[in-house]
Each structure stands twice: as C-alpha cells, then as structure tokens.
Amino acid sequence: LQTECDPLPFDEMLAALDKEFGGRRKEIFAEIDSKPLGSASLAQVHRAVLTSGESVAIKIQRPGVKATMALDIDIMRTLARRASRHMKGEQMLDLRAVVEEMWATFLEETDFRREAANLAEFAELNRDCAFVACPKVYTDLCSEFVLVMEYVDGITLKEYIKQKGALPWQEACDFAIQIGQGISEAHSINII
C-alpha cells in the first residue's frame, strides 16, 4: 500500500462515481475538480461542490483494488500454507493467521462506510474540544466505495514541517498528545 501514487485518469474516477450513484452524479455534484487532491493505492480524493453549494472532498476507491488484493492474498495464502509445512511448532508465527489478519484489515480499510462512521463518532466524541475539528460527513452520499465529507482547506503536517524547517519541541508534543487521544490511524498526509 502506498500513500502517493500516480493518479488514475479523471474519466475512470467519474465512471466509478457513476457506478455508485447510478447516473445521479450530476444531480449531486455541481462540479468536480479533475486534478486530485491526493492519490494513493486504495483511493483518490477530488475536491467538489455539491449542487447545494457546499464544498466537499470525495474519496473514491480505485476501481479493481479489491480484486487485485484478493489475488495477492490468494498467493500469500498458498505461500503461507507451503511455508507452514516446514516450520516446527512454536518456531515462527502462524503465517496463515497473519495473512488472514491482513485480509480482514484490508476489507475494513476499503469499506468507506466504516470510515464515515468512524469520522462521525470522532466528531461526536470531540464536539466539546476547542482544538479538535472533524469534517462533516455526508453519510447519505457515502458507500462502500465512496466517502463524501466537508472540504477543509489547509496543509499537510509534512508540508508544515517542511515550511518550518523542523517541528518545534512543544508543537511536536502537542501533535503527539492529539494523536494519542483519538487518532489511532493518523497519517501525516491526513492531518491539516
């Protein structure tokens, strides 16, 4: 899995949206920026405007990513099964269990309904915290393959550190505390 990948062509992402929304895409989105905000191995994010005028970010799962991973997992299952024949007792990890855990984790990470629910729960748990914000999730527009949330303008933590030259000690501690208090799967490219 990679956090920075070459983007897929915009028409492929539009086709993925059309598949999810059954031709209602133009009724939902007034415009969608053709240049992605980010592109990773699992998904691509585009800035958009809803027909209601709200600025949003759309996370669209890359078409075929689950099928590709399923093939990779099948290969790993075969290798783990063969390797386990040559291992004695407690010598090694149970490779088959490791592969199954990888598959289960992958399935969780690629169900954007779960991510939408996690974002909504995080927002609710932190609603009274003055220094924590979470983008609004448009749950009625989310599916297993698409996540739509409020667009929040900012820069990544990585870019922030690059601009500063280094992260001052107190700011580093503040970030660590914030992450430790609820952002269990934080990625520097997602913190703005």
N, C-alpha and C positions, 0 to 999 in steps of 0.2 A: 504494500500500500504506500502511496506517495502523496505528499501534500501539495506538490507543484508539478503539474503535467501540462503537456500541450493541450490547448482546448480543442474540443470537438467542434466541427463546423456548426454554425448557428442554426442552419436548417435542420440538422439532426436533433438539436435540442428543442426546436419548435415542434418537430414531429413527435418527440417524446411527450411534450405538453399536450399536443392534440390527442394523443393516445389516452392520456389521463383524463382530460376534460371533455372528451367526446365531441369536439368541434365547438365548444363554448369558449375557447381561449380568447377570441376577440371580444366576447361579451364581458369577460372578466378583466382582461388587461388592455388598457388604452395604448400602452407602449411597453416594449421590452428592449433593453439595450443589447445590441448584438455582441458587444465586447464583454466577456465575462469579468466579474469582479475577482473570481478565483476559479481555478480548475485543478481538481485532484483526481486520484484514481477512482474514487467512488462516485463523485458528483461534480457538478459545475454550478456556479452561482451567478445569476444575472440580476442586475437592477431592473426594476419595472415600476410602472404606475398602474394602479387599479383604475377601472372606469369610474370609481367613486372619487378619484383624485389622490389617494394615499400612495406614498412612495414605499415600495416593498423590495425585498430581496427574495428571489426564487431559487431554491436549491433543487436542482434536477438531477436525479440519479442517471449516470451514464447508461445508455441502453446496452444490454447484454452483460453487464458487470456480474450479475448473479450467475449466469450460465458459465461464464469464464471461470469464476471462482469455484463453482461446483466441479468443473473438470479438474482444476488444480487440486481440490480436496480429494477427489477420487484417486488421483495419482499419489497424493500423500498417504491416503488410507492403504493403498497397495504397498507402498514402501514401508510404512509403519508395521503392517502385518508381516511382511517378509523379514524386517529387522528384528521383530519381537521373537521370531523363531530362534535367533542366535543369541539371545540375551538370557542370562540366568537370574532367576528370582528378583532380588532387590537391587541388581546391578545398575539399572537405569530407570528412568521414568517410564511410565506406561505410555509409549508413543501413540498408541491408538487413542487413548483418552485425551492426549494433548491435541491431536488432530480434530477430534470431535468437539473439544472446547473451542478451538479456533473457528470451526464451522458455526457453532452456536453463537459466538461473539459476532461473527460476520453477519449472520442473519439479524441479530439485534441492531447492529450499526447501519444496516441497509433498510430498515423499516423506519421511514421518516415520520410515521405516526407516533412511534415511540419517542423520537427526538422532540416532536411537537409537544407531547405530553410532559416530557422532562423539562422543556423550556417553560411551559405553563406552571408546572409545580415549582420550579426555581423562582419564577416571578412571584408566585403566591407566598412562598416561604420568606422572600426578601422584600415584600411590599413595604415594610416599615423601615427598611435600612436605607439611610440617606445617601450612601455612596455606592450602592449597587443598583444597576438598572438591567433590565432584560427586555429585548424587543418583543412587541406584541405578536403573538402567533395567530394567524388566520386559520383556525382549525378547520373551518368549513371548506377551505381550499387545499388542505393537506391530504396526502395519501401515502401509501407505502413508498411511492417513488418521487413525490414532490412535497417540498416544505415551503410554505409562504409565510414570511414574517416581515415585520416593520423594518424598513431600511434605516440603519443607524450609521451616520457619517462619522468617520474617524480614521485613525491609522492603526496599523497592527503594532503589537508590542515589539516585534522585531524591528519595524521601521522606527519606532520611538527610540529604541536603544541606539540604533544607527545614527539618528539625528543628534542624540545627546553625546555620543562617543562612548558612553558607559552608563550603566544604570546606577545612580547614587544608592548608597547602602540603605538609607531609610526607605526609599521608593521600592527597592528590591524586597525589603522586609514587608512593606505594605502589600505588595503584589503576592508574596508568599502566603500571607495571612488570608487575603481574599480568596486565593485559590484553595487553600486548605479548608476554608469554611464553606465550601459547597461546589466548587467547580472541579469535580473529580476527573473529568476527561478534558481538561483545558489544553488547548494547542495555542502556541504563541500567535499563529496567524488568525485566531478567532477572537483574541482579546483586543478590544479597541478602547 
